[in-house]
Amino acid sequence: MRRSLLVPLVLISFAAGALALPTAAWSAESAPKTKAKAKAPASDASSEAPAASTPTPAPAGKPPKGVPPPANSKLAKVHEGMTPEKVRDVMGSPTSEQSYMTGKAFIPFYYGPDTGRTDWKYKGVGRVVFSRNRWSGDMKVIRIDYDPSEKG
C-alpha cells in the first residue's frame, strides 16, 4: 500500500520542480551582460552628421522580386487564379516546364490542395507558377515572376 502511494507523490514533486526550474534558473545574475559603448565627446557639430543609408542596387539584368511586369508584356495579362488553358491562350506554349512537390505533401493527414506545383518558364519573359490540387487535378496560377533574364 505504501509503495503505490509513494511513487505518484515522488512523480508529482519531480514534475512540480521541473516546471519551476526554468523560471527559477533565470535571474538577474545569470542574465547576459552587455557592454555599453562609450561615446566620444563631440568636438564639432559637423562631425556628427548621420550616416546616409545607401540602398543596395539589384543585380544587373534582374528586376527586384515582387515587381509587376510592364504593361506592354504578355505576362501582364496573366493573373492569379487563371487556368493553364487561359495562360496558354495569352502566352503561348512555355519554353520549359518543371513540376515538383511542396512540403505540404509530407504533412500527415493534410488534405489541402497545394501539394504540387508546376512552373512554366518563358525565355526572356519570366515564369508562371501553378498550384496543383491533388484531389481534383486542377491547376491555378498562384504566382507570376517577371524576369527578362529568364533562360527558359
N, C-alpha and C positions, 0 to 999 in steps of 0.2 A: 504494500500500500504506500509506504513512504517513497519508494523508488519511483513510482508512477507520478507522484506529485512533484518530486524533486527535479526531474528532467524538464517539465514545462516551465517551472519557475526559473531555472537556470537559463533556458532559451529566451524567456521574456526579459530577464535582466540583461542578457547579452544584446538582444535586439534594441533595447532602450539605450544602452550605452553606445551602440554603433550608430544610432540615429543622432545622438547628442554629440558624437565625435567631430563631425565636420564643423559645427558651429563653435565648439569649444577649442578646436585646434587653431582657429584663426583668431589672432589677437593683434593688437597694435604693435607688439614687439616682433611678431613674425611677419608683419607686413613688409613688402619690399621697400627698401629705402631708395629715394630718388635724390639725385644731386641737383641742386638748383644752380644754374649757370649765373655767374656774376656778370652783370653788365658793366661795361666800361663807361666811365663818366663821359658825357657828351661835351666835347670841347667846341664843336662847331655845329650849328644847326643844319648846314647844308650836307654834312656827312651822314646825317640820319635819314636820308631820303629812302622811302620804302622801295624794296626790290620789285621791279615790274615782272609779273609772271608772263612769260612768253609761251603761247600755245605751241605745242609740237605739231608741225605740219604732217599731213597724211603722206604716205609713200607716193612717189610719183606714179601716175597712171591709175591709182586706185582711189575711188571715192570713199569717204568715211562710211562706216556702217550706218544703216538706217536712212540713208539719203534716197529720196524717191527718184525714179528715173525721169529724165527730161520729157517734156510734153510731146516732143516730136518722135519719141521712141515707141516702137510697138509694145514694149514692155509696160509702158504707162497705161495701156488699155486692159492689162491683166489686173485683177483684184482678188482679194481673199474670198474664198467660197466658190470659185469657178470650178467647173468640171474639166477633166483633161480634153474632152471633145471641144469645148469652147476655147480653151487655151490653144489647141492645135489650129482652130479656125483663125485665131488672131495672129499667132506667132509662126505657124507652120511647124514642120517636124523639128524636133530638137537635134542638135549636133551629137550629143551623147546623153545617156540616161544611166542613173545609178539608183538601185533600191537597197535599203538597209533596214534593220530592226531598231527600234528605240529601246531604251532601258525599261520602259513600261511593260514590254513583252515578258520580262523576267519577274515581275511582281506577282507573287502567289495570289490567286483569287481576284486579279484585276480583270474586270470585264468591260473596261472602257474601249474607246475606238482607236486611240492613237498608239498603235503598236508597231507600225511600219511606215516608212517614208520613201518617197521617190523624188529624186532631183532630176529635172530636165535642164540641161545646160545648153545655152545658145552662144556660139562663138562670137565674141566681140560685143555681146549684149548683156549677159548675166545668166541667172538661173531662176527657175520656178520650182518651189518645194511643195510637194503634195503630201497629205497625210492619208494613209490607207486605213479604212475601218476593217478590222479583221473579221467581223461577223457578216457584213454585207458586201465587202469588197469595193465599196465606193471610195473614190479618191476626190479630195477637195484641196484647193490651194490654201496653204497656211502662211506662206512667206514668199516674197519676191525680193531677190537680191540683184540690184543693178551693179554690174561690174564690166566696164568696157574692155578690161584686160582679160576677160574670161577666155580660156584657151579651148574650151569645149571638150 
